[in-house]
Structures are given as C-alpha cells and as structure tokens.
C-alpha cells in the first residue's frame, strides 16, 4: 500500500482507540511507485501535526519516515527509536483524556431534548395566531 493512502483520519482513529503513537512508513521521496503518493502524505502529515498540536498531543507521538523495504536495519532502528520515544512520553490515554468532551456533548443533548417540547409549543402558538 502506498503511504499516499494513509488518511489523517486513520491516525486520529488509532489514537482515539488507545494507540500511544503512530509510525508511518513510506517510500523515499521521488521513489514512489504511484509517482507522488508520498508527497501527498507529506502534505497531509503537516496538517495532521498542526491538528494534534491544537489538541495538546505531543509532536513525538506521530512520526513519518521515508524507508525502502530493502533497508531492514533502518526499519528496525526507526521502530526502536519510536518505541523509546513513546515509552518516555508515557501513555496517551486519549479516550480518558477527553472523556469530559463526551459528558459535555451528552449534557448539551439533554438540554436540547428538554427544550424541544417548549419550542414546539411556542411554534404551534405562533402558527395559530
């Protein structure tokens, strides 16, 4: 699979489901079988990094590396470095970290449902005038 198929939503989904970090591997720039897939990935990755920073997620939790399949030692080194970085940061625990957002949304939904009957009553009174 080309790294150009890696949608930022995949990374966000992995983090939301409990991943502490994500490593994306792609062909060397200019060496993509699909011509420019890795350039597309690079642009998406920069956007993703800005979003993660806005969410307060450390920069080192998501990484992209341009590695060919023939570079086994480099693959091993990059994976080991990534694991060390993420372990040093500790668990992200994103689901619990932003659990309060779920509570806010539920409170808003409850408030909305509570106000719906009153709103319908007001609409019907206006319609009959």
C-alpha positions as CSV (number, residue, x, y, z in Angstrom):
1,X,0.0,0.0,0.0
2,X,1.2,3.5,-0.8
3,X,1.7,5.9,2.0
4,X,-0.4,8.3,-0.1
5,X,-3.4,6.2,1.0
6,X,-2.9,7.0,4.7
7,X,-5.7,9.4,5.6
8,X,-5.1,11.5,8.7
9,X,-8.4,10.1,10.0
10,X,-6.7,6.7,10.3
11,X,-4.1,8.2,12.6
12,X,-6.7,10.1,14.7
13,X,-8.8,6.9,14.9
14,X,-5.8,4.9,16.1
15,X,-5.1,7.4,18.8
16,X,-8.7,7.7,19.8
17,X,-8.8,3.9,20.2
18,X,-5.9,3.9,22.6
19,X,-2.7,3.9,20.5
20,X,0.1,5.8,22.3
21,X,1.9,6.7,19.0
22,X,1.8,6.1,15.2
23,X,4.6,5.5,12.8
24,X,4.0,6.0,9.1
25,X,6.5,4.4,6.7
26,X,6.7,5.5,3.1
27,X,8.9,5.2,0.0
28,X,11.7,7.7,-0.3
29,X,10.6,11.0,-1.9
30,X,10.9,10.8,-5.6
31,X,10.9,7.0,-5.5
32,X,7.1,6.3,-5.2
33,X,5.6,3.6,-7.4
34,X,2.5,5.8,-7.6
35,X,4.6,8.8,-8.6
36,X,3.6,11.4,-6.0
37,X,1.8,9.4,-3.2
38,X,4.5,10.2,-0.6
39,X,4.3,14.0,-1.4
40,X,0.6,13.8,-0.8
41,X,1.4,12.0,2.5
42,X,3.9,14.7,3.5
43,X,1.3,17.5,3.0
44,X,-1.3,15.6,5.0
45,X,1.2,14.8,7.7
46,X,1.9,18.5,8.2
47,X,-1.8,19.3,8.5
48,X,-2.2,16.4,11.0
49,X,0.7,17.6,13.1
50,X,-0.9,21.1,13.4
51,X,-4.2,19.5,14.4
52,X,-2.5,17.3,17.0
53,X,-0.7,20.3,18.5
54,X,-4.0,22.1,18.8
55,X,-5.3,19.1,20.7
56,X,-2.3,19.2,23.0
57,X,-0.9,15.9,21.8
58,X,2.9,15.7,21.8
59,X,4.7,16.0,18.5
60,X,6.8,12.9,19.1
61,X,3.7,10.6,19.2
62,X,3.3,10.6,15.4
63,X,6.2,10.2,13.0
64,X,6.8,9.7,9.3
65,X,9.9,8.0,7.9
66,X,10.9,7.5,4.3
67,X,12.2,4.0,4.2
68,X,12.5,1.4,1.5
69,X,11.7,-2.2,2.1
70,X,15.3,-3.1,1.5
71,X,16.5,-1.1,4.5
72,X,15.8,-3.7,7.2
73,X,18.4,-2.3,9.6
74,X,17.0,1.2,9.3
75,X,13.4,0.0,9.7
76,X,14.5,-1.8,13.0
77,X,16.3,1.4,14.2
78,X,13.4,3.7,13.4
79,X,10.9,1.4,15.1
80,X,13.1,1.1,18.2
81,X,13.6,4.8,18.4
82,X,9.8,5.4,18.1
83,X,9.1,2.9,20.8
84,X,11.6,4.5,23.1
85,X,10.1,8.0,22.5
86,X,6.6,6.9,23.1
87,X,7.5,5.0,26.2
88,X,9.3,8.0,27.6
89,X,6.2,10.1,27.0
90,X,4.0,7.6,28.7
91,X,0.5,6.5,27.8
92,X,-1.5,9.0,25.8
93,X,-4.8,7.5,27.0
94,X,-6.7,9.8,24.7
95,X,-10.1,8.1,25.4
96,X,-10.0,9.0,29.1
97,X,-8.1,12.3,28.5
98,X,-11.0,13.8,26.6
99,X,-13.9,11.9,28.3
100,X,-15.1,15.2,29.5
101,X,-16.0,16.2,25.9
102,X,-18.4,13.2,25.8
103,X,-20.0,14.4,29.0
104,X,-20.4,18.0,27.6
105,X,-22.0,16.6,24.5
106,X,-24.4,14.5,26.5
107,X,-25.3,17.5,28.7
108,X,-25.9,19.6,25.5
109,X,-28.0,16.9,24.0
110,X,-30.1,16.5,27.2
111,X,-30.6,20.3,27.3
112,X,-31.7,20.3,23.7
113,X,-34.2,17.5,24.2
114,X,-35.5,19.2,27.3
115,X,-36.2,22.4,25.4
116,X,-37.8,20.7,22.3
117,X,-41.3,20.4,23.7
118,X,-41.3,24.0,24.8
119,X,-40.1,25.1,21.4
120,X,-42.8,23.1,19.6
121,X,-45.4,24.6,21.9
122,X,-44.2,28.1,21.0
123,X,-44.2,27.3,17.3
124,X,-47.8,26.0,17.4
125,X,-49.0,29.1,19.2
126,X,-47.3,31.3,16.6
127,X,-48.9,29.3,13.8
128,X,-52.4,29.6,15.2
129,X,-52.3,33.4,15.7
